[in-house]
Amino acid sequence: MRLALPRWTGPLAVKAAVFITVMCCALAALLGVLVHVSVTDQTVG
């Protein structure tokens, strides 16, 4: 028995997946910048 899903759940799922991917990338980039700054401060300062 297949679950009858509304028609908009397909595009919504795609949008949610893209949103989550972008947010993960942004978080990883932010974390990388923070680590880079702290390491640079330790080595230079």
N, C-alpha and C positions, 0 to 999 in steps of 0.2 A: 504494500500500500504506500503510494507516494504522497508526501505532504504537499498540499496545494498552497504554494507561496504566492503572495502578490507580485505583480509584474515589476514593481520598482525595487524589489530586494536584490536583483542581479546587479544593476548599476550601483546600488547602494553598497553592496559588498565590495565591488571593485573600488569604489571611492574610499571606503574604510581601509582597505588593504593598502592603497596608495598613500593615504593619510598616515597610517601607522608606519609605513616604510620611510616616508619623508621625515616624520618625527624622530624615528630611530637614528636616521642619518644626521639630523640636526643635533641630536643629543650627543652622538658620538663625536661630531665635529667640535661641539662646545667643550666636551670633556677633553678632547685632544688639545685644544687651545689652552685650557686651564692648566693641564699637566705640563705643556710646553713652556708656559709662562713661569710656572713655579720652578721647574727644573732650570730654566735659564737664569732666574733670580738666584738660585742656589749656586750655580757654577760661576756666574759673572760677579755677583755681589759677594 
